[in-house]
Amino acid sequence: MKSLLTSFSLLFFIQISVAQYTEVINSKRPGFSDSPYSVGTKVYQVEGGLFYKNVGNYLYWNNTTGEANEYSAKAFGTDITFRTGQFFERLEFNLDLALQNEKRDYTKPSVYSESGLGLSKLTIGAKYLVYKPEYTDKSKEIRSWKARHSFDKKRLIPSVGVYIGLNTNLLNDLYKNPGGLSPRLALITQNDLSNRLVVITNFIMDKAFTDDSENSFILTTTYTLTRQWSIFGEGQAFLRKNVPNDFQFGAGGAYLINNNIQADFSARMIYDERGDNSFIFGGGLSWRLDNHKDKIIRNKTDNNEPKLEGEKKGFLNTITFGLFAGKKKSSSSKKMRSVKTSKAKTRSLEPPVNKKAQKAKKKNNKRLIKEQKKREKAQKKYNKKVEKAKD
């Protein structure tokens, strides 16, 4: 057990140096699946939207009353996710919540209606990227068109992440979990099959170890049409303990307004074993406060003082170099030694001159000049004779 923990610790600290930050916002909307990548350190991101849900026929077993409950419902509300990367590039903390107003019309065990307005979800969690594969940069392949455009088999190896969360029970009475607090666990993979095509899978255990536990599998395919537009298709299967299995299919798109803002829209339908005809429509925005800084490179100077180089200043980032350098930087600058400078010798890059050829060229030029003068003199004499003949 100790060796296993040691191996995991080594893996954790070896992997933290790889950056997760991207210049363009990385949002998990409008799909329900999650990517294994974090938003990056010092990035604060909000993803939210509005939705409308029409439930045709929902059936579940109530352990408290020992009876089957069945109802249809209509609901509308908002779902919001807060994400931030802290401490390590591969580590992300997030908060998922949903606020909705729902009206239910029961047909079992008796006919009645009830409604509620409040939180339907409040989950806090953390996500960590365990493994990220490296792909071959085929854009540098210039010798073969076939090699440049061939499929890289390394892309079949996915990036892998893990998620651990806690479902709180600070919810409206319609959505409370009788088991109280419950864990949410997920294994996340992502395959970048090309620069445009991405496939994401999520294996989720929600409300684990409770009577209302449910396992689900999500497969999401995203394709980038242009730099601004992308589309997605998604399928999700629910395997529940006290509820018939559900199968959900969704599609939609996203538009990149700028590097820090994305708009999205989606539509979904739910099919289950009892012929449920449920629909979900939604749209929203994702926005981030980009306070990310590139990795600081430290070089050793002659007096063994660390030297800070290149720093990326993100949105609203006004931290200057002096805040990092402190007093040691100023003291070290006084001790800088003087360096003598000297001019480097230069030499001509022209090929050596053949002296014999140069002399022959000069002699030929002189001869041509003399012949030109003789012709001009003869022309003048001829012109004078012509003028005398005219007189």
C-alpha positions in Angstrom: 0.0 0.0 0.0 2.9 2.4 0.9 4.6 1.7 -2.5 1.3 2.4 -4.3 0.9 5.7 -2.5 4.6 6.6 -3.2 4.1 5.8 -6.9 1.0 8.0 -7.1 2.8 10.8 -5.4 5.7 10.7 -7.8 3.3 10.6 -10.7 1.4 13.6 -9.3 4.5 15.8 -8.9 6.1 14.8 -12.1 3.1 15.8 -14.1 2.4 19.2 -12.6 4.9 21.0 -14.8 2.9 20.6 -18.0 0.8 23.6 -18.8 -3.0 23.4 -19.3 -3.6 27.0 -20.1 -4.8 27.9 -23.6 -5.1 31.3 -25.3 -8.7 30.6 -26.1 -11.3 29.9 -23.4 -11.8 26.2 -22.6 -15.5 25.6 -21.8 -17.3 22.4 -21.2 -20.6 23.9 -22.4 -22.9 23.2 -24.0 -22.3 19.5 -23.5 -22.8 17.6 -20.3 -19.4 15.9 -20.5 -16.2 17.3 -19.0 -12.7 17.5 -20.5 -9.7 16.2 -18.5 -8.0 19.5 -18.9 -8.1 22.3 -16.4 -8.5 26.0 -17.2 -5.0 26.9 -16.0 -3.6 28.5 -12.9 -4.9 32.0 -11.9 -7.8 31.7 -14.4 -11.3 32.3 -13.0 -14.1 31.1 -15.3 -17.9 31.2 -15.1 -20.1 29.1 -17.4 -23.9 29.7 -17.2 -27.1 29.5 -19.2 -30.9 29.1 -19.3 -32.8 25.9 -20.0 -36.3 24.6 -20.4 -37.2 21.0 -19.7 -40.3 19.0 -20.5 -40.6 15.6 -18.8 -43.2 13.4 -20.4 -43.3 10.4 -18.1 -40.8 9.9 -15.2 -41.1 6.7 -13.1 -39.1 5.9 -10.0 -39.3 3.7 -6.8 -39.7 5.6 -3.5 -37.8 3.6 -0.8 -39.3 5.7 1.9 -43.0 4.9 1.1 -42.3 1.6 -0.7 -44.4 2.7 -3.7 -43.8 3.5 -7.4 -44.1 7.2 -8.2 -44.8 8.5 -11.7 -45.2 12.1 -12.9 -44.8 14.5 -15.8 -43.2 17.9 -15.3 -42.2 21.2 -16.8 -39.2 23.1 -15.6 -37.1 26.1 -16.4 -34.1 27.5 -14.7 -30.4 28.3 -14.9 -27.2 26.2 -14.4 -23.9 27.8 -13.4 -20.4 26.4 -13.1 -17.5 28.2 -11.5 -14.0 26.9 -12.4 -10.5 27.9 -11.4 -7.0 26.5 -11.6 -4.9 26.8 -8.5 -1.5 25.5 -7.2 -0.7 23.3 -10.2 -1.5 23.6 -13.9 -3.2 20.2 -14.0 -5.4 20.8 -11.0 -8.8 22.5 -11.2 -11.5 23.3 -8.5 -15.1 23.8 -9.6 -18.6 24.4 -8.2 -21.7 23.2 -10.1 -25.2 24.5 -9.2 -28.6 24.7 -10.8 -31.6 26.8 -9.8 -34.9 25.9 -11.3 -38.7 26.2 -11.0 -40.5 22.9 -11.6 -44.1 21.8 -11.6 -44.9 18.1 -11.3 -48.2 16.3 -12.1 -48.3 12.9 -10.4 -50.3 10.0 -11.6 -49.0 7.4 -9.2 -49.6 6.5 -6.4 -52.3 9.1 -6.5 -53.2 12.1 -8.7 -51.9 15.4 -7.4 -49.6 18.2 -8.2 -46.7 19.9 -6.5 -44.2 22.6 -7.5 -41.0 24.1 -6.1 -38.4 26.8 -6.7 -34.9 26.4 -5.5 -31.5 24.7 -6.0 -31.7 21.3 -7.8 -27.9 20.8 -7.7 -25.0 22.0 -5.7 -21.8 20.1 -6.1 -18.2 21.0 -5.3 -15.3 19.1 -6.7 -11.7 18.9 -8.0 -10.3 17.6 -11.3 -6.8 16.5 -12.1 -5.1 15.6 -15.4 -3.3 12.3 -14.8 -1.8 11.7 -18.3 -1.4 13.8 -21.5 0.0 12.2 -24.7 2.4 14.0 -27.0 1.5 14.1 -30.7 3.8 14.3 -33.7 3.9 17.8 -35.4 3.3 16.8 -39.0 3.3 20.4 -40.2 7.1 20.2 -40.2 7.1 17.2 -42.6 8.1 18.6 -46.0 9.6 15.6 -47.7 6.4 13.6 -48.2 2.8 14.8 -48.7 1.5 11.4 -47.7 3.5 11.4 -44.4 2.3 14.9 -43.6 -1.4 14.1 -44.0 -1.3 10.5 -42.7 -3.1 9.7 -39.4 -1.0 9.7 -36.3 -1.7 6.5 -34.4 -0.6 8.2 -31.2 -3.8 10.1 -31.3 -5.7 6.9 -30.4 -4.0 7.2 -26.9 -6.3 9.5 -24.8 -5.6 12.1 -22.3 -6.9 10.9 -18.9 -8.3 12.8 -16.0 -10.0 12.0 -12.7 -12.7 14.0 -10.8 -13.8 13.8 -7.2 -16.8 15.8 -6.0 -19.3 16.1 -3.2 -23.1 16.4 -3.7 -24.4 18.7 -1.0 -28.0 18.4 0.2 -28.7 22.1 0.5 -31.5 21.6 -2.1 -35.2 22.2 -2.6 -37.4 19.4 -1.1 -38.1 18.1 -4.6 -34.5 17.3 -5.2 -33.1 16.3 -1.8 -31.2 13.1 -1.6 -32.6 10.9 1.3 -29.1 9.6 1.9 -27.8 13.1 2.5 -24.3 14.0 1.3 -23.0 11.8 -1.4 -19.8 11.5 -3.5 -19.5 12.0 -7.3 -16.6 10.2 -9.0 -15.6 10.3 -12.7 -13.0 9.0 -15.1 -12.5 11.3 -18.0 -10.7 10.7 -21.3 -10.2 12.8 -24.4 -8.8 11.9 -27.9 -7.7 14.7 -30.2 -8.2 12.7 -33.4 -7.2 15.8 -35.5 -6.8 19.5 -35.0 -10.6 19.8 -35.6 -12.1 16.5 -34.3 -12.2 15.7 -30.6 -13.9 12.8 -28.8 -14.5 12.9 -25.0 -15.8 10.1 -22.8 -16.9 10.3 -19.2 -17.6 7.4 -16.8 -19.5 8.8 -13.9 -20.6 7.4 -10.5 -23.1 9.9 -9.1 -24.6 9.7 -5.6 -22.3 6.7 -5.1 -22.9 4.3 -2.2 -26.4 5.6 -1.6 -29.9 4.1 -2.4 -30.3 6.7 -5.2 -26.9 6.0 -6.9 -26.7 6.2 -10.7 -23.9 5.3 -13.1 -23.7 7.0 -16.5 -21.6 7.0 -19.6 -21.2 10.1 -21.9 -19.7 10.2 -25.4 -19.2 13.6 -26.9 -17.9 14.4 -30.4 -16.9 18.0 -31.2 -15.9 19.3 -34.6 -14.5 22.8 -35.3 -15.9 24.3 -38.5 -14.0 27.6 -38.3 -12.0 29.5 -35.7 -15.4 30.9 -34.3 -17.8 28.1 -34.9 -17.9 24.5 -33.6 -20.6 21.8 -33.4 -21.1 18.8 -31.2 -23.1 15.6 -30.8 -23.6 13.7 -27.6 -25.0 10.5 -26.2 -25.5 9.6 -22.6 -26.8 6.4 -20.9 -28.0 6.3 -17.3 -28.0 3.1 -15.3 -29.9 3.8 -12.2 -30.8 1.8 -9.1 -34.4 2.7 -8.5 -35.2 4.3 -11.9 -35.6 2.7 -15.4 -32.5 3.3 -17.6 -32.5 6.5 -19.7 -30.8 7.2 -23.0 -30.2 10.9 -23.9 -29.1 12.4 -27.2 -28.1 16.0 -27.7 -26.6 18.3 -30.3 -25.7 21.9 -30.6 -23.0 24.5 -31.3 -20.8 27.2 -29.9 -19.6 30.5 -31.2 -16.3 32.1 -30.0 -17.0 35.8 -29.5 -13.4 36.5 -28.4 -10.6 34.6 -26.7 -12.4 34.9 -23.3 -16.1 34.7 -24.2 -18.1 31.9 -25.8 -21.8 31.6 -26.6 -23.6 28.3 -27.0 -27.0 26.6 -27.8 -28.2 23.0 -27.6 -31.2 20.7 -27.8 -31.7 17.2 -26.2 -34.2 14.4 -26.2 -34.5 11.6 -23.7 -35.6 8.1 -24.5 -36.1 5.4 -21.9 -37.6 1.9 -21.4 -41.1 3.3 -20.7 -41.3 5.5 -23.8 -40.6 8.8 -22.2 -40.7 11.8 -24.5 -38.6 14.4 -22.6 -36.9 17.4 -24.2 -34.4 19.9 -23.0 -33.5 23.2 -24.7 -30.8 25.6 -23.5 -28.3 28.3 -24.3 -25.7 30.3 -22.5 -22.3 32.0 -22.2 -18.9 31.2 -20.8 -16.6 33.9 -19.6 -13.2 33.9 -18.0 -11.0 36.3 -16.1 -7.6 35.5 -17.5 -4.9 36.2 -14.9 -2.6 33.5 -16.1 1.2 33.9 -16.2 3.6 31.9 -18.2 6.2 29.8 -16.4 9.0 31.9 -15.0 12.5 30.9 -16.3 15.3 31.3 -13.8 18.9 31.6 -14.9 22.0 31.7 -12.7 24.0 34.9 -13.0 27.7 35.3 -12.1 26.9 36.0 -8.5 24.5 33.0 -8.3 21.4 35.2 -8.0 18.3 33.9 -9.8 17.2 35.9 -12.7 13.6 36.2 -13.8 12.8 36.1 -17.5 9.8 36.3 -19.7 6.4 36.7 -18.0 3.1 36.8 -19.7 0.8 39.4 -18.4 -2.8 38.3 -18.7 -6.1 40.2 -18.4 -6.0 42.7 -15.5 -2.6 41.5 -14.6 -0.6 44.5 -13.4 2.1 42.7 -11.3 5.5 44.1 -12.3 8.9 42.5 -12.4 10.1 44.3 -9.3 7.5 42.5 -7.1 9.2 39.2 -7.9 12.7 40.4 -7.8 12.6 42.1 -4.4 15.6 43.7 -2.7 18.0 41.0 -3.7 17.8 42.1 -7.3 18.7 45.7 -6.5 21.7 44.6 -4.4 22.9 42.2 -7.0 22.8 44.9 -9.7 25.4 47.0 -7.8 27.8 44.0 -7.8 27.7 43.6 -11.5 31.3 43.5 -12.9 32.4 45.6 -15.8 33.0 43.8 -19.1 35.6 45.0 -21.6 34.4 45.3 -25.2 36.4 45.1 -28.4 35.5 45.5 -32.0 35.5 42.3 -34.0 37.7 42.2 -37.1 35.9 42.1 -40.3 36.9 40.7 -43.6 35.5 40.9 -47.1 33.4 38.0 -48.3 34.1 38.9 -52.0 36.2 36.3 -53.9 39.9 37.1 -54.5 40.7 39.3 -57.6 42.9 38.0 -60.5 45.5 40.8 -61.0 46.5 39.7 -64.5 42.9 39.8 -65.6 42.4 43.2 -64.0 45.4 44.6 -65.9 44.2 43.2 -69.2 40.8 44.7 -68.6 42.3 48.2 -67.9 44.4 47.9 -71.1 41.4 47.0 -73.2 39.4 49.9 -71.8 42.2 52.3 -72.7 42.3 51.0 -76.2 38.6 51.4 -76.6 38.8 55.0 -75.4 41.6 55.8 -77.9 39.6 54.3 -80.8 36.5 56.3 -79.7 38.5 59.5 -79.8 39.9 58.7 -83.3 36.4 58.1 -84.6 35.2 61.4 -83.1 38.2 63.3 -84.6 37.6 61.8 -88.1 33.9 62.7 -87.8 34.8 66.3 -87.1 37.1 66.5 -90.2 34.4 65.0 -92.3 31.8 67.5 -91.1 34.2 70.4 -92.0 34.7 69.1 -95.5 31.0 68.9 -96.0 30.4 72.5 -94.9 33.2 73.8 -97.3 31.6 71.9 -100.2 28.3 73.5 -99.5 29.9 77.0 -99.5 
